[in-house]
Amino acid sequence: MVQSVDRAVSAMEILAREDWSGVSEMADELDIHKSTAFRLLSTLEQRGLVEQDADTQKYRLGLGVLRLAGSVRSSFDLVRAARPVCDRLSVETDETVNVAILEENMVVNIHQVNHSTSRVGVDWLGSHTDLHCTSSGKVFMAHLPEHVADELLPDRLERYTDSTITDRDVLAEQLELVRRDGYSMTFEELEEGLNAVSAPVWGVDGQLVASVSVSGPSYRVHGAAQKRAAHLTRDAAAEISRRLGHVGSPQSGDRPHRSTS
């Protein structure tokens, strides 16, 4: 445990409980020297996590906490809206369903459900994967401004399997199909024997907030079965979008246009 971090978290927990606290009270509660408590609170104040009353000189939690909490809440709201739809999609496809968001230049899965009768699948919850080799990653790249998508990709696209797309021109052609069809498909590009489909989830402001994917063994998720899963996934993503307040249609002509700025 890092002592300074532990003290900072403890100080914020004290402020959450007491509302207001002075330096002396904080020092006594944390069993530290008064000067140490002052430096701790001053650092938190500089980061906007606490604020000081000019008259009483006491501290309370600052607006920076709301900023951090808002980020977590948005993920909670997304999962709450997606959960019943993902449950149904997993039953309909008999495969694993994931909800993913974009975190810097990686895709991270924040919700997973598997109602498959075979229970053959991988636990992707919390995992981070590259953009170019996953169906969810291709959804994000297809709908981000072109210069942003280019900046997110490394100079050299890593090859995970013989089927991984490492040619940028081929990848660009695939992304055009994603925009046209409203879903993406991958064929053993991240792992051998694993296929997937994914579709975009739009927020109330029309911005891409997540992707929904169905993945499973390539011997099951292929051909007509994969195409059916793609259509079901696109419809499920549209339903989640509506639950988030987005007004639109999953059909290509009604999806938000890609911006180049």
Secondary structure, DSSP 4 states (H G I P E B T S, - for coil): --HHHHHHHHHHHHHHHHS-B-HHHHHHHHT--HHHHHHHHHHHHHTTSEEE-TTT--EEE-HHHHHHHHHHHHHHHHHHHHHHHHHHHHHHHTSEEEEEEEETTEEEEEEEEE--SS------TT-EE-STTSHHHHHHHHHS-HHHHHHHS-SSPPP-STT----HHHHHHHHHHHHHHS-EEEESSSSTTEEEEEEEEE-TTS-EEEEEEEEEETTTSSHHHHHHHHHHHHHHHHHHHHHTT----SSGGGSPPPP--
